[in-house]
Amino acid sequence: MKNILLVFCLLAAGTGFVRAGGLTLASHGKSGYVIIIPEKATPVEKKAADEFRRLFALSSSVELPVCTDARRPSAREIVIGNTSRSNSAADTSGLQQDGFVIRTDRKSLSIRGGSEKGVLYGVYTFFDKYLGYRCYSPTVFKYPTLAKVTVAAGIADRQVPVNLYRNVFYEVADDPFYADWHKLDHMKPDWGMWVHTFAQLLPPDRYFAEHPEYYALVDGKRVGMQADGHLCAQLCLTDPDVLETVVENLGDRMREQPDALYWSVSQNDTYAEHGYNCACPSCRELDEQAGAPSGSVVAFANRVAARFPDKMISTLAYRYSRTAPKGIRPADNVNIMLCDIECNRHRPIETDPTSRAFRTDFEEWGKIAKSILMWDYVIQFSNLMAPYPNLRTLQPNMQYFVRNGVTAQFQQGNISKGGEFCELRPYLVARLLWNPDVDIRAELADFLSGYYEEAGPHIAAYIDLMHDELEKSGLPLTIYGKPYDHYEKGYMRPELFARYEVLFDEAEKAVVSKPDVLERVRVARLPLTFSLFEIAKARGTAEDRVFEQADGRWRVRPEITVLLDDFHALCNKVKIRHFVEGGVSPDEYCRQTREALEAATRK
């Protein structure tokens, strides 16, 4: 875990987590409790006990002893894991990998979990839900200081996630403690290969010269690369030698990672207008029979899966292969990774008229596939820093997914450090992945008050105003948009921009005496400043916030030059790496922006 920057102290009487008639686990630095773990505890059970002990000491200043269940039972025990203390099988039945049970009686507390990290998640949930601990980011962890550590008797809290796989693709989730606190999965170790793997399993620079027939027939000729030169074309999925070579190369990789269950055998990335999928007579016949290009994709995945019956073979339903095939079903050990990249984000997918085609495809896949991983998008690729008011669609989208059979989700955000609300959004997404029906407004309010403290109400007003204005405008919110799209009639109108800036002025004033919190507020304001620059680039000298005339000549206002310098410095201070997916660092962006603004004055 990274260095903790902030410890939040609360008086015990003011926490709101204590109910009368409960267990007093510690009082004024003393405790009669002992932590009990199995005599043959698993590594996860040992870690869960160590974490309970560490976290408990933060609030109580009490170091609880840890013993095994070989010790004679006593009245006051905190039981961690599947011990001999009670009927563990009854408690753990149906918990799967990550579920858990938290129980209290008049004197004891027990936390048991499923086969993987359930008991650890149960420990973290106990401190989060019952003692008021919060992990808002890898560097902002808050907990109360308690004269008495008391919890209610009669707790019977059983939680089993509907999403068995929960991956949030944000930089904060790379922190191991943050990921475990929020019950998040990663690609490793469960996944041996992860999407767009045709080029890895059959690289054209190795095979194309000698075997062009391995690759897609496009516009009458075999191609190994797409037109832009950095994306590989697809494979010929009906060539028997392609199957044998892919199986051989995949088997080699499996032997290197024998514990990995999921292996992606999936199309290379491509753009919507041209999939570069194979149009040879055999592939075309399969696709025509299936009524969609997914026919040859699923048939190929099924043939690979038959060679590896103890593994899950994952393939994409993405771009040209998104429509479900007819007359063929994915094998039981084939996972469909379904992507909603085309969907807009200004309305929930379930009710958005522009998402009708996706809904049809999604629901058809649900009828034929036993395993679907939803690849969802929660950021704006083309402008990672731009304001992106999609927070109100997060919950209805996830609820829609799980109602239609999704049990695994990959929420693609910004894996590069930085971007708009890069702490808030993954926090909310993580809570929803665990429980899609959580009170998301309460979670949002809790984060804003905990992370931004006294500035929280002002930032809440900013979020609400921007979302309200997006909804009023009726304009689409896409993952490839830009601030200027919403300048004339949307949430980036000049009069609204001025109101946003007032709200951030008030937010900064509210925490001016707290440097750490002030910096968080200033980072949250960066997207507004970014938008000012982007709009000025689009409008040129018509943008009078940025440009002025002096002595008959246009120039960039001096305060804007200072603002750009400050923007640049703060981005580098907090180590923001990219402004668009795959590139453009703060140094590059600010240099390009200076040049663009100066060029506008010369036109």
Sequence and secondary structure as in RCSB ss.txt:
>XXXX:A:sequence
MKNILLVFCLLAAGTGFVRAGGLTLASHGKSGYVIIIPEKATPVEKKAADEFRRLFALSSSVELPVCTDARRPSA
REIVIGNTSRSNSAADTSGLQQDGFVIRTDRKSLSIRGGSEKGVLYGVYTFFDKYLGYRCYSPTVFKYPTLAKVT
VAAGIADRQVPVNLYRNVFYEVADDPFYADWHKLDHMKPDWGMWVHTFAQLLPPDRYFAEHPEYYALVDGKRVGM
QADGHLCAQLCLTDPDVLETVVENLGDRMREQPDALYWSVSQNDTYAEHGYNCACPSCRELDEQAGAPSGSVVAF
ANRVAARFPDKMISTLAYRYSRTAPKGIRPADNVNIMLCDIECNRHRPIETDPTSRAFRTDFEEWGKIAKSILMW
DYVIQFSNLMAPYPNLRTLQPNMQYFVRNGVTAQFQQGNISKGGEFCELRPYLVARLLWNPDVDIRAELADFLSG
YYEEAGPHIAAYIDLMHDELEKSGLPLTIYGKPYDHYEKGYMRPELFARYEVLFDEAEKAVVSKPDVLERVRVAR
LPLTFSLFEIAKARGTAEDRVFEQADGRWRVRPEITVLLDDFHALCNKVKIRHFVEGGVSPDEYCRQTREALEAA
TRK
>XXXX:A:secstr
     B     GGGSS   TT EEEEETTB   EEEE TT  HHHHHHHHHHHHHHHHHH     EEETTS   S
SEEEESS SSS HHHHHTT TTT EEEEE SS EEEEE SSSHHHHHHHHIIIIIH  EEEETTEEE    SEEE
E TT EEEE  S SEEEEESGGGGSHHHHHHTT   STTTEEE S  HHHHS HHHHTTT GGGB EETTEE SB
 TTSSSB  B TT HHHHHHHHHHHHHHHHHSTT  EEE      BTTB     SHHHHHHHHHHTSTHHHHHHH
HHHHHHH TTSEEEEEE GGG S  SS    TTEEEEEE TT  SSS TTT GGGHHHHHHHHHHHHH S EEEE
EE S GGGTTS    HHHHHHHHHHHHHTT  EEEEE   SS  TTTTHHHHHHHHHHH TTS HHHHHHHHHHH
HSGGGHHHHHHHHHHHHHHHHHH     TT  GGGGTSSSTT HHHHHHHHHHHHHHHHHTTT HHHHHHHHHHH
HHHHHHHHHHHHHHGGG TTTEEEETTEEEE HHHHHHHHHHHHHHHHTT   SBTTB  HHHHHHHHHHHHHHH
HH 
